[in-house]
Amino acid sequence: MSSAVSEDVVATVEQLIARARAAQRVAEGYDQARVDELVAAAGWAIIEPARNRELAELAVADTGIGNVEDKVRKNYRKTFGLLRDLQGAKSVGVIREDPVKGLTEIARPVGVVCAITPSTNPAATPANKIINALKGRNAVIVAPSPKGWATSQRLIEFIHGQFDRIGAPRDLVQLLPSPVSKAATLELMRQSDLVVATGSQANVRAAYTCGTPAFGVGAGNVAGIIDETADIQLAADRVLRSKTFDNATSCSSENSLVLIEAIRDRAIAALCQRGAVLLNTEQKARLQALMWPQGKLSPAVTGQSAQVVAERAGLSEIAQRAPTMLLVEEDGFGPAHPFSGEKLCPVLTLYRARDFNDAAAVVQKIYAYQGAGHSVGLHSTKPERALQLGLTLPVSRVIVDQAHCIATGGSFDNGLPFSLSMGCGTWGKNNFSDNMNYRHYLNITRISRPIAENMPTEQAIFGDYFEKYGQA
């Protein structure tokens, strides 16, 4: 890149940032009611049925990823769920008083947010980040995947239309101009006040090293366990729903399923009853050649249906059966066994386990290769097994008896916050392990007032230690 082009990139980003800062200064003067109008306006921009469908259709047409009906559902549920979470939440002025500790917490904006978003969700993910940012009285500039640029642009046009209705500044929400380049995205990261990055691990690593405070998410490669106590039919229903939703574009869709030996045959039969097809060794090899031609997952399969994947792999006899999922058996882990990694399409890897402890050990090996920190699924009637996984596996979430990709990012029938950005903790090289939510878009100022002194004696602190080990 020449210095002239570099200077142009810097100047373009500087202009976006200047406009964003001017708009953000306006929003900083808003009270809670006005902020909640902003949030409602941005939410209605994507939820209104005609706009929602237009965005879903545009996303599939431009990216070639996923399917329209599931994107319509995703745009609605993830946005509506987020609006439910934000309803009544305080994000302006005093948000908490603790008279016992003499503390008052005040919500403050972070400023201008750079929102890095993926091609897999070019409407739902930007909408989620925009709404959370607005809740904190921030401005936000979206840096979409090049494939998803037109969808993100249309979303922001819809948001601007709603802003016009309520008299809010359009520059609170902006878009990096097309064609989106790595240089422009990096410069936007550098000039913003906060980066929130969802998508490729290259973008996440860039966010963490750009010099601006950043939240980034870890790699997906979810494994699920079906144990001997599970309701096999319900478990199969949940796995099917999760693994086929939007053609498995979600980082929360299962990539591997660990089946305890006692129920293995029944579980596979239940999946096959729901349209899944178990590949033989030769068919698996042909599929592997399509999916990892140079050792890297091919975009030819990303977000495609099982039928399309089978066709492209030359498995016409299977494609003709219109399979819901393609199942492959595996017993290894790591780069030499690519089916142990993330696949981003309805291909599900099956592992055997002798018992539950062995199943947990298999998941541990999968995550040693890829997916550490994200989550694990469990289908079981023994609640202590979920606790065991939570205490021992490198995961931020244990999803019990649910359709994993629906549940992990928050659902109306669980208590997780609605989000499309899931922190994976230090296991996934992230600095947070929550579902990203509006509080991540806030600075919080604390006022401390004097209270009655509360200083314990040394005996209160060291008594148990002294009693056991003495005072030497």
N, C-alpha and C positions, 0 to 999 in steps of 0.2 A: 504494500500500500504506500503510495507516495505521500509526502508531507502535505501536499495541497489537499488531497482527499482527506487525510487525517484532520486537517484544519477545518474542512467543511463539516466533517462529522462532529467535531467539537462544537462548532458554531450552531449546528442544527440542534444538538442536545441542549446547549446553553439557552437557546430560545424557548424550547419546551419547558425547561426548568424555570426560567424567568416567569413565564405565563403561569405555570403551576404555583409558584410561590406567591404571586399576586392574588390568585384565586384562593389559595390556602389562608392568606391573611384575612380574607373576607369570611371564610368558614370559621376561622378561629374565634370570631365574634358571635357565632351562633349559640343560642341556648339549646337545651336538650330537645325541646319540641321541634325546633327548626332542623336540628341534626337528624331527628327521626323522620322528618319529611324527606330529607335527602335520601335516607336509606330506603324509604318506601318507594320513592321515585325510581331509584336504580333497580330495586327489586321488580317493580311493575314493568319496567322496560323489557325484561326477559321473560317474565311469567305470563304476560298477556298472551293468550293462546295463539293468535295469528303470528305475533312476533316470535314466540317460542318456536313454532314450527318452521318459520322461515330460517331462523338461525340453525336449527337442526339439519334442515335440508341443505343449507349452504355449507355447513361443516362437513357433511358426508361428501357432497359434490366436490369440494375443494381439496380435502385431505385424502379422500378414498378410504377413510378409517371409520369403523363402527357402523351402526345402522340408525336410521332416522327415528324410528319409534322409541328406541331406548334413549336416544339423546333428548327427545322431547320429555321423556319421563325424568331423566337426569337433570335437565335444565330446571324443571319445575320443582322436583322434590328437594334437591340440594339447595336451591335458592329459597324456597318456601320454608324449609327447615331452618335455614340460617336466620330468616326473618323472625321465626318463632323464638329462636335462641336470643335474638337481640331485643325482642319486645320487652320493654321495661328495664333493660340493662342500663345502668348509669355510665356515661362516658364523657360527661361535661361537668366541670366544677367539682364539688365535693362528692366523692363516690363512696366514702366509708369513714365512719367515726368510731374510734375505740377509746371511750373515756377511761377505761381501766388503765390502758397503757399511755393515755394522753396523746394519741396519734390521730391525725386527720389526713386522709389521702385525697389528693386532687388529681384528676385526669387532665393530661396535657397532650397535644398532638405530637407526633414524631416529625411531621413536616411533609416532605415529598417522598412518596413510596414508589420504588421501581418494582413492578410486578412482572416477573418472568413466567410465561405460561406456555403449556405444551400443545402440540397439534392434536393430541388425543381428546382434549376438552377445550376447544377454542372459544366456547361461549360460557360454559358452566364455571370453569376455573377463573377466568377473568372477572366474571360477575361476583363470585365469592370474595375475591380479593378486593375488588372495588368497593363492595358493600361494607366489608370489615374496615377498610381504610376510611371510608366516609364516616362511619360510626365514630371514629376518633378525630374527626374534623381535619383529616389530612387530604392532600391532593395525591393523585395516583397517576402514573404513566405506565401503560401496559407495553411490554416488549414481547410480542407473541412469536411463536414459531412461524417461519415464512409461509408454511402451508396453511396455517390458521389465520393469517393476517386479515383476509377479507371478512371472515366471520367475526373476528374481534372488532374490526372497523364498523361492521353493521351493528353490533351490540352497542358500541359507544355512540353511534348515531342515534340509536333508540334512547339511550340514556340522556343524551343531549336534548332530545325532543321532550323528555319528561322534565329535565331541568328548566327548559324554557317555560313550561307550564307553571312551575313554582317560583320562577325568577331567581334561580341559582346560577352561578357562573359555570359555563361549559368547561372552562379550563381546569376545573377540579378533576376531570377525567380526560386523559389524553392518550394518544397512541403513537408509538414510534413509527415514523413514516416508512413506507415501502420503497424499495426492497429492504427488508430488515437484514442487517449484517451483524457479524460477530463484533466488529469494531464499534458499531453504534450501540449495541446492547451493552458492551463493556463500558463504554463511555457514560451511558445512562446510569449504570450501576455506580460508577465512580462519582457522578455529580449528585446523586440522590442522597436522601438522609437515611433511608432504610431500604434494603433489598429483600424481597420475598420470592424465592425461586422454586418453581415446581417444574419438573420435566427431566431432561437428560442429566446424568451425573456430571457431565462436562460443564453444564450451566451452573449446577449447584457448586461445584468446585471453584468455578470462576467467581461466583457470588461470595464465597467465603474468603477469597483472596483478593478481592477488588479494593479493599481498604475502607469500605463502607459497612456498618453493622448489617448483618444478614441473617435471615432464616432460610435454610434450605432443607429439602427432604431427602431421605435415603432411598436406595433402590428397593423396588418391590421384588418379591419372589416368594409369595405366600405359600406355606404348606398347611395342610389340614390333616387332622387325625380322625378316623372313625374307629371307635373302640368296640369291644365285644358287648357293651351294654347299650349301645345306641339303637334308636329306632332307625333301621336301615332305610326304609322307604322315605321317611322325612329327611334323613341326611342326604339321600340321593336327590330329592327335590331341591334342597338348599344348594347343594353343590352345582346342580344344573343351572339354577337361577343365577348363581354368582358367576359361574365360568362362561356362560353364554351372554350375559348382559353386555350390550354394546360391543359384542364380539371380543370380549375379554381385554378391552383397552385399559381397564382400570389396573393400577398397581396393586389393588386389593383383591383381585381375582386369584383364586387358587392356581398355582402352577404345579404343585405336587400334592398327592393325596397318599397318606400313609395308612395302610389297612392292616389291622391286626389279623393274624392268620385265621383265627376262629371265625371271622365274618368276611374274610376276603372274597370268597367266591360269591357269596350272597350280595355283597356290595357292588362287585363288578356287574353281576346280573342285573341289579337294580338300575345301574347307570345305563347299561345296554338297553334295558326296557324303555328308557327315556331317550333313545336315539343315538347314544354313544356307540362308537365302534372301536374295538380293541385290535390294534394292528399286530401283525406277526413280525418276525425279525426282518424279513426282506422289505416289507412295507415301511417299517420304522426307519430303515436305512435310507430309503428313497425320500422319506419326509425330512430326515436329518440333512440330506444333501440340499434340499430346497431351503431349509430354514437357516442353515449356517454355512453358506457356500465358501466363505473366506474365514470361518471361525467367528464371525460376528453375525448377530441376528439380522436376517434380511427384512427390509421393508416390504417385501413381497407378501409377507404373511401378517404384518402388523394390522390388527383390527379387522381382519377378514373372517368370514364365516368358516366353519369347519368344512363346508362343502367346497368353497373356493380354494381353501388350503389344500384339500385332497386333490382337486383338479390340477392345481399348479404343481403338485408333487407327482403327477402322473398316475394317481390312484383313481382312475376313472370308475372302476367298479365300485369303489366306496363312495365317490362323489355322487353317483347315480342314486344312492340310497338317502341322499340329503341328510347326512349325519349332523347331530347337534354338537358332538365333541369327538375328538380323536384321542384315544387312550394309548399310551405306550408304557411298557414295563421297563423299570430301571433298577439297578442295584449299586450303581457307582455315583460319584460326586466329583464336581470340579470341571475344568475346561475339557478334559478328555471325555466327559459325559455331559454334553451340552443340554440334554433334556433335564438335567438337574437345576438349570437356571431359568430365568424369566423368559416367557415366550410371547406374551402380548397377543395371543390368539387362542381359540378354543382347543388347544392341545394340552392334555392333562397327563402328567407323569405319575405312575403308580409304583409305590414301594411296599414291600412286605415288612411286617414286624412280628416278632414272636409274641410280644405282650406289650403293655402300655409303656413300661420303662424302655423297652427296645424302640418303640415308636418315637418317644421323646429323643432318644439318642440319634435316630435317623434324621429327625428335624434339625438337631444340633449340627449334624454333618452338612445338611443342605445349606444352613445359614452360615456355616464356616466358609462356604463358597460364595454365596450371594443371598442377600435379603435380610441380613442381621439387623435387628432393631425394629422392624416393621410390625408384624403381628403373626399370630398363629391361630388356626381354627381348631375347634374341638367339638366333636359330636359324641356325647356321653351322658349317662344319667348319674355319674359320680362327681359331685361338685368338688371334692378334694383334688381331683385330677386337674381341674382348671387352676387351682391354687398351686399345685406342683409345677405346672408349666410356667406360671407367673413368677415363681420363686427361682426357677433354674434356667429357663431359656432366655436368650438375648432378644427379647421382644418387648415392645411398648404396649401391646394390646393382646389379650386373649379373648377371642370371639367364640362364645359358647352357643351352640345350637341355633345358628343364624346363617343366612346367606351372606357369606363373608364380605363380598365387595359392596353389598348394600349397607351392611352394618358398620364396617370399620370407620367410614367417614361420617358417622352419625345417622340415626334412623329414628322414625317416630315411635319405634318400640324398643329403643334402648337409650341409655343416658349419655352417650358420647356426643360431644358438640358436632354439629353439622360442619363439615369441612372437606375440601378436596386437596388439602395439603397436610400430610401426616408426618410429624416429626418422628425420627427413629432413634433418638438419643445418641450417646457416644458410640453405641454398637454400630449404628449406621453413619457415623461420622457427622452427626448433627448436634447442634447445641440445645435442642429441646426434644421432648418426647411426647408432647401433647398433640391433639388435633389442633391445628392452628386456628385461632379465634381472635375476636376483636381486641382482647387485652394485649395481644402481641403487637398491636398497632398503636399502643399508648405509651407515653412517658407518664410516670406517676411521681408527683411531688408529695413529700410527707412533711407535715408540720408536727413537731415534737414539743409538747408542753411538760413542765415539771409535774411529777406525781410523788406520792409518798415513797421514800426510799425503800427498796426491796433488796437488801443485801443479806444472803444467807450466811450461816456460820460455816467454818471449815468442816465441822463435824457433819453438817447436812450434806455437804458435797462429797467428802472423802470417807464418811463413816463406814460404808460397806467395804470400801477398798482397804481401809485400815484394819477392819475386823478380819478380813481374809488374809492380808499380806503383811500387816504391821505397818509401823511408821518409819521404817529405815529409809 
